[in-house]
């Protein structure tokens, strides 16, 4: 009886250690440390000190694992900090939360841009729609307003996904912007007068502040339909 009880206790501990939540947590660690290419079931098995069969019990394949990891990250940023905020403030919190999540986890941007109607995208859409309803946006305009915000956020995701593919992870942002700004300065000013004019702003701009400025412009447009 004692041996049976011990075996049962070990089984319970093993089940806890190999819950889907723990698997997703380990997957996020690998994605953050080494990138999407490094996320294999072999690497996951090594990190969790278990066999791949135990992982397959919870997750069918890498695509499902990436979706679950993205859901986990997005679920946190679309719910945290909005409880006592006004609807307008909540929209800024949610969208900035997604921005920060993509900035901290570049693979999230890749995943969001990969499948337009995946669960994580629907989480963002739902959270934005809920706040627009609370803001008093008329029902006929809610879909367009929520879509404008969502498309802006997914545009960011696509940009970050492209950057992650094209640039080394250790790329220095200031040096990169200085290089791009130099290219803009060398453009024919007669053909590209606007780019020539804003070159200094490109070099010195803050991505997060510029993103939020775009959200505020969309919100200002939403105010006109209320």
N, C-alpha and C positions, 0 to 999 in steps of 0.2 A: 504493500500500500504506500509506503514511504517513497519507494522508487517510482511508482506511478504518479504520485503527487509531484515529485521533482520533475518528471518528464513533462507533466502538464504545465508547470510553471515555466519551464524552458520554452515550451511551445507558445505560451502567451507572450513571453518576452520577445520571441522571434517575430510573432505576428505584429506586435507593436513596432518593432524596429523596421519592418518591411511594409508598413502602411503606405498607401498611395501618397499621403502627405509627405512622408519621409523621402520617398523616391523622388517626388517633384522637387523637394528642397535640395536634394543632392544634385539633381539635374540642373537646377538654377546655379548652384555653386560651380559646376563644370562649365556651363555656358558663360558665366561671368569671368571665370579664370582663364579659359582657353578658347572660347568661341564655339560656334555651332558645329564646326567640323569635328571637334573633339568629343562631342556628345555621342557616344556609342553605348550599346548595352554592355559591352565588355568593360569600358571605362566606368560605367555606372556600377557594375557588379563589383569591380575592384574597390571603388570608393565606399560602397555599402558592405563590403566583405561578405558577399553572398553569391549565390548562383544566379545566372540570367533567368532560369526558369521561374524563380520566385518573383522576379520583376515582371516577367510576362504575365504572371497571374493578375497583376494590377493594371498593366499598360500593354496594349497590343503591339505598338510599334513606335518608331521615333516621331512620326508625325503627330500621333496622339500625345506623346510625351511633351513635345514642343507646345502643342495647344494647351495642355494642362499647366505647363510652366507659365505661359503667357496669361492664362486665366488667373492664376494665382497672383501674379504681379498686378494685373489690371484691377482685380477685385479689391485690392487694398487701396489703390489710389482713387478709385471712384466712390469710395465710401468714407474714408478717413477725413475728418476735419470739416464735414459739411453739416453736421447736426444743428449747430446754432447759427449757421451763416444765412444771410439773405439769399434768395435764388440767384441773383446776379453774382454775389460773392462765391456762391457754391459752384457756378459755372466756371469761374476763374480758377477756383481750387481744383476742380476735376480736370480741366484741360491742362493746367500747369502740372498737376500730378502725373498725367500721362506724358507730358514733355519730360519731366524729371525721370520718369521710369525709363523712357526710351534713351535718354542721355546716360543713365546709369547702367542700363542693360541694352546695348545696341541690337542684340538679337531679337528683342521685343519689337523694334521697328521693322525688322525683316519679316517677322511672323505676321504682324498686323497688315503689312503691305502684300502679303502672300495670298491671303484668303479673305475676300471682302466681307463675307457674312459669317465669319467664324464667331464662336461664343464670346471672345474678348471684345470684338467690335460691337456686338449686340449689347454687351455690358455698358460700353461707353455711350452708345446711342440711347439706351434706356435711361441712364443716369442724366444725360443732357435733356432728354425729352421730359423727364419728371420735373426738372428745374424750370424748364420753359413753361410748363403748365402752371407751376407755382408762381411764375413771374407774371402770369396773366396774358400770355400770348394767345390770341384767338385760335381756336381749334383748326380752322382751315390753313393757318400759317405755320402751325407747329412742325409739321413734317419738313417744310422747306427750311425753317430756321435751324432745326436739329441737324438736318443734312448739311447745311452750310458749315456749322461748327464741326461736325464729324469729318467732313471732307478736308477741312483745314488741318485738323489733327492728323488725319491719315496722310495728307501731303507731307507733313513733317516726318511721319514714319517712313515714307518712301525716300525722302532725302537722306535720312540717317541710314537707311538700309543701303542706299547706293554708296554713301560715304564709307560704310563699313566694308563694302566689297572692294572699293577702289583704293582706299587709303590704309596704310599700316595702323594697327591699333595704337601704337605709341606716337602717332603724328602730333606734332606740336601745333595747336590751333593758331596761335599768334603768327608763327612762321608761315603756316599755310595761307592764312588770310593776307599776309604781307606779299606773298608770291602772287596770289590772285589779283590783289590790288595793283601790283606792278604791271601785270598783263593788261589790266583795264586802262592804266595810265598810258600805255603804249598804243592803245587803239586810236584810230583816226577820229579826232574830235568832231569832225564834220559829219561822220557817219554814225557815231555813237555819242552824241552830246550828253544824253542823260547819264550814261555809265561814267563818262568822264567827270560829270558833276558830283556824283555820289561816291566816288572812289574812296575818299577819306572816311566816309561813314562806314563803308564796307570794312575797311581795315580796323576800325575801332569799335564796331558794334558788338553788343552782347546778345547772343542768340536767344537767351531766355527772355530778356526784356523786349526784343523784337517780336518774338512769338506772342507775348502777352499784349503787345500793342495791336497785333492783328486780331486777337480775340476781342479787344475793346472796340475795334472798328466794326467787327461783326455785331457785337452787342448794341452798338450805336445804331446800326441799321435795323436790328430787331426792334429797338425802341420805336421806330417809325410805324410799325404795324400793330402796336399794342393799342 
